[in-house]
Amino acid sequence: MDAHNSLISLLGRSPDPEQLRHVRVIPARKAVYEPWPEWVHPDVVDAYGSLGIHAPYRHQVQAAEIANAGEHVVVATGTASGKSLAYQLPSLNAIHLSELQVLSQPGKIHDDGAVTLYLSPTKALAADQLSAIRALGLPTVRAETYDGDTDLASRRWIRDHANFILANPDMLHFGILPNHAWWARFFRRLRYVIVDEAHSYRGVFGSHVANLLRRLRRICAYYGAGTSFPEPVFIAASATASDPGTSFGRLIGAPVREVSKDDSPHGSTTVALWEPALSEVRGENGAKERRTAVAETADLLANLVSSRVRTIAFIKSRKGAETISSIAKRLLDEVDPSLPQRVAAYRSGYLPEERRALEKALRSGELLGVSSTSALELGIDISGLDAVLVAGWPGTRASLFQQIGRAGRAGQDALAAFVASDDPLDTYLVNHPEAIFDVSVEATVFDPSNPYVLGPHLCAAAAELPIGPAELPLFGATAEGLLNQLVAQGYLRKRPAGWFWTHPESAAAMVSLRADGGGPVSIVDAETGSLLGTMGSPQTHYQAHNGAIYLHQGESYLVEELNEEEHCVMVRRANPNYYTTARDVTQIEVLNTLRTSRWGDISVHFGDVKVTTQVVSFQRKALISNEILGEEPLELGARELFTKAVWFVVHDRSLTAAGLIEAQFPGALHAAEHAAIGLLPLVASSDRWDIGGVSTALHADTGLPTIFVYDGHPGGAGFAERGFEKAKVWLSATRDAIKACECENGCPSCVQSPKCGNKNNPLDKDAAITLINVLLKDASEQGATTTAGAA
């Protein structure tokens, strides 16, 4: 059976040829094995043999050899390629050898037995790794998780006796580093630090973790001086990424070697690019609406589950994961009443007991279908999956291949489908498959020097140990200036020996690793008073305003009150046939121009800006059709954001020479801005909601027509700068995405934005294409000159 017919058969219905935009078969890959390294103890080899692993893959041996030799290393290979063995082998072997030495000399006091610290971005992944390590049955290895779910009575025993501790960045930041004196014996013996799923540390979260790992390194150096292990070896496991050695080196602040050739076996995967058809439903300004990716994916999930195909559907939002699950259950109930209970949603924000129950049901095969956020993307070892659905672009090519790699993990052939959402990037990708399959994956983007991130981490570092002048290079070129600012603000005190923490509050509390200030906010059921989950503070104006629909475990809740002072959202159970989207208006002010490129009459800038944003209303949209059912105003305060932006300045004469009249300028700029925001993730590892934009036919600071695209995080996240550096590629893809959309005057798949507080008006699709052609004309003919400096 050829790939196309196989795809149709598995999906359970004959797709419209216009929906199935492309089919690509990723060929099967054969394994390349290597002998066990000579330094691995026979007990460790036997332990893996008991699990059926009789020879490692070549990339596992290469990474383990580098780490055993004392060099930092990242292994960046595909999903299910056995990256865990690459870091387990040197770390467990070191622990085993040191424990055997202790046992051989019972009368002697030993305080130098090797220990390992494992860090993962999710608790679920750490729990899975704990199970994998215990399955080896090595009696010398005492592995334990140490996270927010660990009861207080167990924490001291783990600290004093465990030799393989599995934690996450949050616990390292709040629980371990501030109390490093209690962990002195552990740090003196720390041989390896394992950073799992390193590619997930991007954007502001990546910037936080980069500074957190620098703090960890200086604590290790403090306790390791004069010991057998003066500094631990860092081992990272990453999905395939561009230049993973450089990225991980930036994350830890030290040189890193990389292993990136995947020698593991994998069945072939048939990948479909699927674009929901335009419907007769008319949206804003009369534009035709596509059937939503959520509804389309729910249909496909129901078809696959009804055929007993074990399937995971991935989507970025927690709301989307819940909605796919509930629609699929409703569809399955019409086919077989026993099937709805075999479908569930999985996302972050669940309570620990809910999360563990879902993981157990998925492993056992009790669940046939799961709709999930990226919480399940990150490496949990669940074999036997047959199909993966990806609803909307997951943000990066690395994430896409990580997700579709979840099928076929047991070596069998598999099916994957990328279902495009109403978004310019998705439109571009389903019509340009080469942009997915035939180019290298993106680099991981983050900026450790962001002052809004680095400043609080310097405070935390000084509270752990005074920062000496010799340590400044560890934190980068801007560290000394920031330290002196913190002295002026009263947080630190400068002495000849360095900078000391003197402020009464907890320094660790100044840092929010996963959110930007004010969070988390509690979601509380108004009827029962029970805690349903949490949400980051910046999300609340968009997702938890009065009247918003909040989803939890397939149940819908109506937000009755957002109490920002108490960090609380009160919700009440409801059963609406709609979802909600918030809309905002934005103003932007240029503070400082850091870099400039000139393309003839066009200038492209990167620098510091002040953004003022206010959520002004929300829309109710039908779940299945995406039809707008109504819009209501909101009275929420404006929020100011000091961040980084890239902006394009074009002279009026260039636009009129291209045939545009002045009345078309606002619509052209506005449409191009919306599409450019949607396409930035093509060149930067960003999410559409990580960035924002503003366009105007006459901006106060430039005096000319201008388009701004800015990072949606204080101090920037590196995305806008990446857009500046890749401006020509970015704008070319933006133009092509607008051209590829078959709508007449603009729709959400090309130039409309769900966040637009101006009700997507004015927008001029054709004029936007002309405008982008103007921007690119001199860029391609004359190249660009780049300068740096202040405005």
N, C-alpha and C positions, 0 to 999 in steps of 0.2 A: 504494500500500500504506500503510495507516495505521500510526501509530507502534507500536502494540501488536503487530500482526502482523509488522511489520518486525523488531521486537525478538526475537520468538519464532524467526523464520527465521534471524536471525544467530546466536543462541545455540545453534541446532542441536537444540533439543528443546522440547517444550511444557511450560512450567513449571506447577507446581501454582499455582492462583490464590492460594492462601494464601502462597506464597513471593514472588510478584510483588506487592508491596504498593502500588506506585505507579509510573506512567510519566509523565514530564514531557519535553516537547520544548522545548529552548532554541532559539528561532528563529534563522535565518540573519541575518547582519548585513552591510550593504553598506559599502563603503569610502568615506571622505571624504578627498579629496586636497587638498594645498596646494602652491603653487609653492616651489621651493628658495629659501631666504633669500638676499638679495642679497649678504650677506657671505661666502657659501660660494664658495671658489675653483672655477673651471670644471674644474680637474683632478679635484677631489673629486667633483663632479657626474658627470663622465665615468666615474670609477671605479665609482660605483654603477650608472650606466647600463650598464656592461659586464656587470653581474650581473643585468640585467633590471629594475633599480629606476629608473624614469624620473620618478617623482614621489613625495614622502614623504606619509605620512598626516598629518592635521591635528595629532594629539596629538604626533607626533614633532617637527614644526616648533615647536609651542608650547613644549615642554620645551627644545629646542635654543636657541631665542631667549632664554629666561630665563637659561640657563647662559652663553650668549655675552655677555649683558649684565652678568655678574658676580654673579648671585644663586644661592644654593644651591637645588636643585630636586629633586623626586622625581616620576618618572613611574610611576603605579600603574594599569596596565591589564592586560588579560587575557593568557593564554598565547598565544604566537605573534602578538602585536600589534606586533612590531617595536620593542620598547623599546631594543634594542641600537643601532639607528640614531640614536635620540634622544640617546644619550650619545657615540656615535662621531662624529657630525657636528661638534659644537663642538671636541672634543678632537683629532680627526685634522686638521681644518681649521687649528687653531692650530699644530700640529706642521708641517704642510705649508707654511704661510706663513713660519714662522720658518726652516725649512730652505732655502726658496727665497731668502730674504734672505742666508743664509750663502753660498749658491752664487753669488749675484750680486756678492759682494764677497770674492773669493778671497784677497786679501792682508790682510784685516782679521781680527783675533782676535775671535771671538764666544763669549760665555759666557752668553747669555740666550735660547737656543732653547728653545721650550716643550717640556715633557715631561708625561706622564700616568701616574698610578698607578691601576691597576685592581685591585679586591679582590673576590674571590668566595668563597663558603663552601666550595666543593669544587674540587679540582684538575681534575676532569673538565670542569667548566664553563669554567674558565680555558683549558684546552686547546682547547675548542670555539671560544671567542671568538678565540683566537690564529689558528685556521684561517680564521675569518670575516674578520679584519682583513687577513691575508696575501692572501686571495682578491681583495681590492680592487686589489692590484697597484700601490700607491702607492710609488714608489722612495724617497721621503723618509721613510717610516715604518719604523722599525726596532723591531718588536714582538717581545718575548721573554717567556716564562714564567720566573718566579723563585720556585721552591718547593722542597720537600724532595727532589724528584726531579732537580733541576738539579745537574749535576756541578760539582765545585769549580772546575775549570779554566774553566768558562764564566761563573762568577759575576762575576768582576772585569770581564770584557768587557761583560757586560750592565749592570753598575753604571755603567761609564764611557761606554758608547756607545749603549745602547738608549734610545729616546725614548718608548716605550709599554711599560711593564712590567706584566705580569699576575702578581699574587701572591695570597696568601690571608691572613687575619688571623694565622694561626700564624707565617708567615714574617715578616710585618711586626713581630710581637711579639718573636720570637727572633732574627731575622737582620738586620733593617733598623734599627729604632729603637735597640737597644743599641749599634749600630755607626754611628750617624748621622754621625760625623765623616768616615767613608769615603764617605758619600753626600751630602756638603755641596754639591757642584756640582749634583747631581740635585735636592735640596730647594730650592736657590736658583731653579731654573727650573720648579718644579712648578706647572703651571697648573690641572690638573684632577685630582680624586680621584673615581673612579667606584666606587660601592658597589652591586654587583649582588645581586639577590635579597634586598633589604633586609628583607623581611618574615620571612625565616628567622632573623633575629637576635632571638630572644625568650627569655624565661626567663633562666636564669643565663648562658647563652652570650651572649644579647643584652646583659646587664649588663656582661659582660667586654668585648665589642666596643665598647660605648658608651664605656667608659673608655679603651680602646685608641685610639679615634678622637680622643678629647680629647688624649691624649699625642701623637698624630700632629699635631694642629693646633698644639700649642705648639712642637714641633720645626720645623714649617713657618714659624711666626711668627718663630722665632729666626733662621733662615737667610734668610727672605724680607724682613726689615726693610731698607728702602732699595732694594729691587730692583723690577723691573717687576711682579712678582707677589707682593705682601706676604703674601697668603694665597690658597691655591688655592680654586677653586670645587668644592663637593661635588655630584655628580650621583648620584642613586639610581634604580635600577630595582626595582620591587616588584610583586608580585601585587596584585590588588585587595584593599584593606584599608579599615577604618574610619579616617578621619582620617589618611591617610598622611603629610601634611605635618607634623602634630604629632608623630607617631611618629618620623619621620626626624629632626625637629628635636631630639627628646630623645636620639636616638642620637648625633648629632654635637655637641650642646650649642650650637646656633645656629638662628636663624630660617630657615625653609625654605618655599618656594612649592611647590604641588602641581599636577600635571596628571593628571586621573583619568578623563576621558571618552574611551572607547576608540573610535577612528574606523577601525580595521582591519576587513577582511572576515573572516567566519568562516562555515563551513557550519553547518547545523543539527545539533544533537546530541540524540539520544534517550537520556534518562537513566532507568534502571530502579533502583528501590529494592527490594532483594531480601533476604528474611529466610529463612534455612535453617529447615526444618521441625523441630519437636520429634520426636525419635526415641523408640524404646522403650527405649533404653539409660538405665539409672538411675544417677545420679551420687550426690553426697554427700547424705546424709539422705533418699535415695529420690527426689530431684528428677529429672525428665526432662531429658535433655541434648539440645541442638540439635546437628545436624551442624555441624562446625566450619566457620568462614569459610574456613580454609585449604583444607580438602578440597573445599568447594563451589566456591571460586575456581579450584582446580586442575582440576576438572571442566569449568568454563566455559572456561578457557584452552585445555584440550585440544580442546573442541568447536570453538572459534573457529580454532585453528591447523589442525585437520584440514580446515576449510573454506577454508584459505589466507587467513584474515583476520589481518593484522598487528596484534598485540595486546600491550599492556603491562599487567601486573597489579601493582598497588602494594600494599605492606603495610608496617607500621611497623617490624617486627622483622627482623633479619638471619636469625634462625632461620626465621621464616615465609617469607621470600623463597626460601630454600633448599628448604624443604619443598614449597612450591607447584611449584617447578621439577621436583623429583624425582618427585612424584606425577603431574604432567602428562606427563612423559617416559614413565613406566610405562604410562599409559593410551594414549598415542599409539603406543607400540610394538606394541600389540595391533591397531591400525588400519593403520599404515603404518610399517615399520621405518626408513624414511628420515627420518621427522619428528622423532624424539626429539633428534637432533643439531641441530635448528633451534630448540631451546628452551634457554634458559640463565637463570641467576640473576645479578643485579647488585646489589651492596651496597657500602657503605663497608667498609674493613678488608681489601680485596683488595690484593695486591701490585701495583705500578704496571704491570708487563707484562701481568698478567691483566686489569686494568681497561682498558688500551688495546686489547687484542685483542677484548674484548667490545664496546667502543664501535664499533670498525671493522666488526665483523660486523653490528651492528644498523643502521649507516648503509647498508651495502651491500645490505641485504635478505636476507643469508644467514640471519639469524635471523628467524623468524616470530613467536616468542613470548618475552617476557622477564618474569620476576618480579623486582621491584625494590623496594628501600627508597627513601627519598626522595632518594638520591644521583642518580637519574635525573629526579626531579621538578624539579630546579633548573635549568630553562632550557636544557638541551642541545638544540640545534636538529636534531632528527631528524624529517624530514617523511615523509609517506606512511603514517602510522599510521591504522588503521581503528577500533580499539576500545581502550577502557581499562576495566580491572576494578579496583575499589578494595576490598580485603579489610579490613574493619573501618574505623571512623572514623579519618581520618588526623590528627585533633587539632583542626583548624580548618576553617571553611568556605573560607577563603582557600586552604588546602592542597587541599581537595577540588576546587575549581574550577580550581586550577593543574594538578591531575592529570588531570581529565577533559578539560581543554583540550588535552592532548597529542594527542588524536585529532582528526582533521580539520584538522591544521596546514597541509596543502597546499590547503585550501579546500573539501575534499569533506565530505559529510555523514558523521556518525560515530555510534558507539554507545558508551555508558558505562553501567556498572552498579556501584552501591554495594552490596556484600554485607555484611550486618550480622554482627557477631561476637556472642558471648555476653557482652553488656555492657549495662548499663542505658541508657547514652547511645545506643547503636546501636538498641536497642528503641524508645526515644523517637523517634528521627529517622525510622525507616522508617514509623512510624505517625503522624508529624507532619511531612509533607513541607514544610509552610509554614515550618518552622524552618530548613530548608535553603535554599529558593528564594525566600522572600518577606520575608526580613529582611536587613539590611545585614551585611556580614562583620564579624568581630571586630576590635577594636583589638589591636595587637601589645603584649604585656605584658612589661615588664622593669623592673628597678630598679637604676639605676647607683649609687645611694647605699648599697646593701647593703655593710655594713662588711667582710664576708668577701671581697667582690670588690674594693671600692675600696681597702682597706688595702694589699694587695700591689701594686696598680697605682700607688699613691702612691710606694711604694718603688721601683718600676721607673722612674717618672717622675723621681724625685730622682736616681737613678743615671744617667739620661740627661742631665739638667741640673738643678742645684739649683732647688727650687721657691720662688719668691719670693712675698711676701704678695699682690702684685697678681694672681697667677695662681689664688688660692684660689677665686674664683667659677666658674672653669672646671670645677672638680671638685665643686661643690655646697656646701650649707650645713654639712654634717658633716665637711668635709675637714680643717679646722683642728684639731678635736678628735681626729680619727684621727691626724693628723700628730704631735700631742703625745703620744698613746699610743705611737706607734712610736718616738719619742724615748726615752720611759721604758723601752721594751723593748730599747733598745740598737741598733735598726736605723738610726735617723737621728740627726743631730746638729743642734741649733738654733743658728743664728748670726743676727746682725742682718739679713744679706742673705736669709735664708730657711732652708730645711731641706736638709741634705746627707746623702747616702748614705755610711755609714761601715762597713757590715757586710761581712765578708770574702766571703760567698757571692754568687752571681749573683742580682741582683734579679729578672731576668726569669724565673729558675727558680722563684721563689716563686708564679708565676701559672700556673694550669692552665686554659687558655681553654675547653676542651671537657669537662672532667671535674672532679670535686670531690676532689682530693687523692689521692696514691698511685699514679696511673696514668701511662702505660698499662701493662697487664699483658700479657706475651707468651704466646701460645698456641703450644705446641711439640709436634710429633709425637714421641712417646716412641720410636717404632721407628726413625725416620730422623734425628731431631734437627733437622729443618727447621722454620723459622718459618712457621706457617700464617696468623697474623694477630695482631691486638691487641684488647684490650678495656679499657674504663675500669675503674679499681679499684672504684668503688662497685657496678658490675654483678656483680662476681665472686661475691659471696655468693648472688646470685640465679641466675646463669647459668653459673657455672664451679665450683660446689662439687663435692666428690667424688660421683661417680655421675651428674652432669648429662650430658645429651646436647648436644654442640656440633656444629654443622653448618658445613661449608666446601665450596663448589663442588659441592653435591649429595651429598657424602660425609658420613657420620655418624661422630662420634668420641665415645668415652666418656671423661669426665674421670677420670683416675686420681689426680691430686694437685693441690690448690691450695696453692701455696707463697707465702704472702703476704709473707714476709720477702724472697724473691728476686724478687717480682713476676713469677711464672711459673706457668703452668698446663700440666701434662703430660697429653696426651690420647693415646688409642690408637684406631685405626680399628675401627668396630663397625657392625653392621647391624640395629639394633633396630626393632621395629614400634611404638615409643612415643616420646613426648617427655616432658620433665620440667618441672615448675613448683615453685618454692620457696615456702615459707610462713613467715610471721614472726609474732611477738608484739610488742606495743608498749605502752609506758607513757609518760605525758605529764605534765609539770609546768608550771603557769603561772608565768612569771617577771615579766611586766609587761603590764598592760592599756593599750593605746594608744588604742583607740576603742571606744565602746559605743553600741548602739542599743537602745531599750526599746520593746517591743510589748506593752503591758499587763503580764501576768505573765511574759512571755518577755523574756529579754535576749540580745542578740547582741553578741559581743565580737571584737576583733582585737588581737593583741599578740604578745609574745615568749614562746616556750615552749622547754622542753628535752624532747626526744624520745629515748627509749632503745628501740632496736629490736634484735631478735635473730632471725636466720633459724634456725628450729628443726627443719624437716623439708622433704622434697620428695616430690612425688607423681609416679608414672609414669602417663601417660594415653595411650590408644590414638590413633594418628594420625588415623584416619578417623572413629571414633565418639565420641571424647572420653571413652570409658569409663575410670574409674579402675582401674588394674591393681595398684596397691600404693602404700604410703607408707613412707618410711624416715626415722628421726631424723637430725639433723645436730648436730655439736658445733662450732659456730662462735661466736666471741666477740660480745658485744653491742657495738653501735656507738651512740655518743651524737651527737645532732644538736641544735644550737641554731639555731632557725629561727622563722618566723612562722606563726601559725595563726588561723583563725576558729573560734569555738565558740558553740554555742547552749545556753542554760541554761533549763530549763523546770521549773516548780514541780510537785511531786507532785499538789497539789490540782487543777491544770489537767488532768492526765491522768486522774485518777479521775472528774472531772466529765464527761469525754468518754466514760466507760464502760469505761476500762481498769482492770484490777486490778493490784496491785503486782507480782504474779508475771509479768505481761506486759511490764513496763517494759524489762528487759534485751533481750528479743527485738525489741521495737519499736525501741529505740534502735540496736541493732546492725544491723538491716535497713535502717533509714533512713540510718545512717552509710555502709554499703556503697553504697547507691544514690546518695547525695549525692556521694561520691567519683567515681562513674562519670559523673555529670551535670555536674560542675564545668567540664569543657572546653566546655560549651555557652556559658558566659559569660566564660571566661578561655581564652586560647590555650595551654592546658596539655595535657599528655599524662597519661593516668591514672597512669602510673608516676612522674610528677613530684610526685605528692601522696600523702598517706597519711591515715589517720584512726584515731580511738579513740573508743569510746563506753562510758559507764558509768552505772549507775543511781544511783551516789553517788560523785561525784568529790571527792577530798580537798581540792582548792582551791576548789571552788564549793559543796560541801555539798548538791548537788542533781543530778538527772539531767542529763547533759551529753553533747553530741556535739562532737568536735573534728575539724577537717580542716586539715592542715598542709602547708606546702611541704616537699618532700623534698630541699631544698638548704640548706646552711649560710647563715644570715642571711636566708633567704627568697628567693622568686623573683618576687613580685608576684601570684601566683595566689590565695593565701588572701585577700589584701586585695581583690582583684577580686571574690571570692566574698562578702566582707562588703558591698561596695558594691552588688552585684546579688543580695542574699540572697533577696528575694521571687521574682524571676524564676527563680532557681536552684532554690529549694525547690518552686515550683509545677511545674517541669519534672520534678523528682525524683518527686513524687507521681504525675504523669501517666504517667511511664515505668513505675512499679510497677503502676498500674492497667491499662496497655495490655498487659502480659504475660499470656498465656493460661494460664500454669502455675497450679497450685492453691495451693501453699504456699511458693513461692519457688524460684528457679533462678538460674543464672549470668546470665541475661538481665535479671534485675531486682535481686535483693537478695543473691545469693551473690557472694563475692569469691574469685578464684583465689589471693590472697595470704594469706587469713585463717588465722592460726596456731591459731585456736580451732575449726577444722574446721567453720566456718559454723554454729556452734551457740552460743547459741540465736538463731533468727531467726523473726520473726513478721510475715509479709507484710501481713496485714490490719491488725494493730496499728500497723505502720509508717505506713500510710496515715492512720489515725486520728491518730497523733502529729504528722504533718506538717500535717494540717488544724488541729490545735491551735496549732502554731507560726505558721501563716499567718492564723488567725482575727483576731487583734487587729492584725496587720500591715496587713491590708486595711481594717479598720474604723476604726482609730485613727491609722494612720500610724506614724511612728517619731520618737523624739527621739534625737539623737546627741550624745554628749559625748566628749571626749578627755581622757586623763590617765593617771597611773600607778595601778597596782593598790595 
